[in-house]
Amino acid sequence: MFLSVSRRTDIPAYYSEWFFNRLKEGFCYVQNPMNIKQFSKIIINPEVIEGIVFWTKNPEPMLDKLSLLSDYPYYFQFSITAYKQDLEKNLPSKNSILTTFKRLSDSIGKDRIIWRYDPILINPVYTIEKHYKHFEILTQILHNYTTKVIFSYVDYYKKIKKNFEELQIQELNQLQKEEIARNLSAIAHSYNLEIETCCEDINLSKYNINHARCIDEKIFEHITHHKYKTKKDSSQRKECGCVQSQDIGMYNTCNNHCLYCYATYNKSSTQKNILLHDKNSPLLIGNLPKQVTPNEKKIIIHKIINNQLSII
């Protein structure tokens, strides 16, 4: 099983102590985001967890604890954008984040840290031209510390429509998307960075841009020297190339307070949830209700050993 930590919240930034406690205990509980009365028990040990993908905008709290991950193959999806605190309210300064990126790369290797420049949004402050400028500045700084950059265009979710209206975010047309892709690709390739898109249906192969698998068995094969037989994750959007994984996060729990984020769409709920977090609980927010018996997730083993796949 591949573990996603997490698309739904920034566990490395805000809940890393909880995560390491879960590694020590060997399990966690996850609430079903589509049915809040349903919980699953996820076994976490090196026998069943074949790899971990961390999603974050600030993994600094984890940097002195990476040795605790020595039994697990893992890599990071690390987002750094052009935006300042007008859009990303609670993030540290760009200089601090860039320093953290470099430190992480030096610790684990540049092939295990992927830079995400996403989502790309356009408004009167963040113009297309400003994106080109900031993308090149960031590429100049980061190209020695990673091998790949992934970008996406902002998605227009109804639950954050009010934020988009207040920020005067403009919907991109096909020509604008192609223009942005062409320019970002030229910049990335001039620094020998591979560039891919995340969850986009637009074909940009003519600009040497492929569709990403953000949870990618090929990266784990590179890390572990094992082969994996995987399936596309059917729980994700059809444009998503990720392979099957289990996410252990929860929506409306991230304190980055990025105004474009689909995963943190209710500020009041987020504030309440953060206060309910207990680093010693097996559940990210609060505790498991006493009357609930969680399902134990079927563990799918993808690793091929002696040409055999296992299913537990």
Salt bridges, closest charged atoms under 4 A:
GLU17 OE2 - LYS279 NZ 3.17
GLU50 OE1 - HIS302 ND1 2.93
ASP64 OD1 - LYS65 NZ 3.49
GLU88 OE2 - LYS57 NZ 3.95
GLU88 OE1 - LYS94 NZ 3.65
ASP111 OD2 - HIS222 NE2 2.70
ASP118 OD2 - ARG116 NH2 3.16
ASP155 OD2 - ARG237 NH1 2.92
GLU165 OE2 - LYS161 NZ 4.00
GLU178 OE1 - LYS206 NZ 3.14
GLU196 OE1 - LYS148 NZ 3.38
GLU217 OE2 - ARG213 NH1 2.69
GLU221 OE1 - LYS218 NZ 3.72
GLU221 OE1 - LYS227 NZ 3.90
ASP247 OD1 - ARG8 NE 3.94
